[in-house]
């Protein structure tokens, strides 16, 4: 399925029957984010780490409004775990 957006973007969505689960954990410091994979034994549950652990600012878009900062614009380290 492709979504045509009014800014000329064309996004293709995966139509696979395979369900992919993602869990993203946020932490104020790097070490707790990095240790979460081992602490919760995510590997034994079938998860792998996706991407890098870097500080990010988070925003949300509701409807057609402009994006608004979450957490008062404060950066958090984010790590995403994926299970396919």
C-alpha positions in Angstrom: 0.0 0.0 0.0 1.3 3.5 -0.8 0.2 6.7 0.9 0.3 9.8 -1.2 0.9 12.8 0.9 0.2 16.4 -0.2 3.9 17.3 -0.1 4.9 14.9 -2.8 6.0 12.1 -0.5 5.2 8.5 -1.4 5.4 6.1 1.6 5.2 2.4 1.0 3.8 0.3 3.8 4.8 -3.3 4.4 1.8 -5.6 3.6 3.5 -8.7 5.1 1.5 -11.0 7.3 4.5 -11.1 9.6 4.0 -9.1 12.7 6.9 -7.0 13.8 6.9 -5.7 17.4 8.9 -2.7 18.5 9.5 -1.5 22.0 11.3 1.8 22.5 12.7 2.6 25.9 13.7 6.2 27.0 16.3 7.0 29.6 17.8 10.3 30.8 21.3 8.6 30.7 23.1 6.3 28.3 23.9 3.5 30.7 20.4 2.6 31.8 19.2 2.6 28.2 22.1 0.3 27.2 21.6 -2.1 30.1 17.8 -2.5 29.6 18.4 -5.2 26.9 20.3 -7.4 29.3 18.3 -6.4 32.4 15.0 -7.6 30.9 16.7 -10.5 29.0 15.2 -9.3 25.7 17.3 -11.7 23.7 15.6 -14.8 25.2 12.3 -13.2 24.4 13.3 -13.0 20.7 14.2 -9.3 20.6 17.2 -7.6 19.0 18.4 -4.0 19.4 17.7 -1.8 16.4 19.8 1.2 15.5 21.9 3.2 17.9 21.4 4.6 21.4 21.5 8.3 21.0 19.9 11.3 22.7 16.7 12.5 20.9 14.1 15.1 21.3 10.5 13.8 20.9 7.6 15.6 19.3 4.0 14.7 18.5 1.7 15.7 15.7 -2.0 15.7 16.2 -4.2 16.1 13.2 -2.9 18.9 10.9 -1.4 20.9 13.8 2.4 21.6 14.0 4.6 19.2 15.9 4.8 19.9 19.6 7.6 18.9 21.9 7.1 16.1 24.4 8.9 16.2 27.8 9.3 20.0 27.5 11.8 19.5 24.7 14.2 17.6 27.0 16.4 15.0 25.2 16.3 11.3 26.2 18.4 8.4 25.1 16.2 6.1 23.1 16.8 2.4 22.3 14.4 0.3 20.3 14.0 -3.5 20.6 12.5 -5.4 17.6 10.9 -8.8 17.6 10.1 -10.3 14.2 
